Amino acid sequence: MGVLPLQFREGDSAASLGLDGRERYTITGTAEAGPGATIEVTAVGETGQTTFETLCRLDSATDVEYYRAGGILTHVLRHLMHT
């Protein structure tokens, strides 16, 4: 947990974007991560660079809270330490 789930936008896929899984990725806009947010991803590979938009799949306020805490376990431990 504590992973930012991203989904390709309608019509995009790894194949259509020329991604083979060996790229280095830069993710921009994570501070705005939340339900319905658009997150920009830049992939740099052997054949060049491509930038594309993804849909953030933190679908609820609880998802955002867990993500910002670094995961559900970290969130629960912090809560227990403050009670």
Secondary structure, DSSP 4 states (H G I P E B T S, - for coil): -----EEEPTT--HHHHT--S--EEEEE-GGG-STT-EEEEEEEETTEEEEEEEEE---SHHHHHHHHHTSHHHHHHHHHHT-
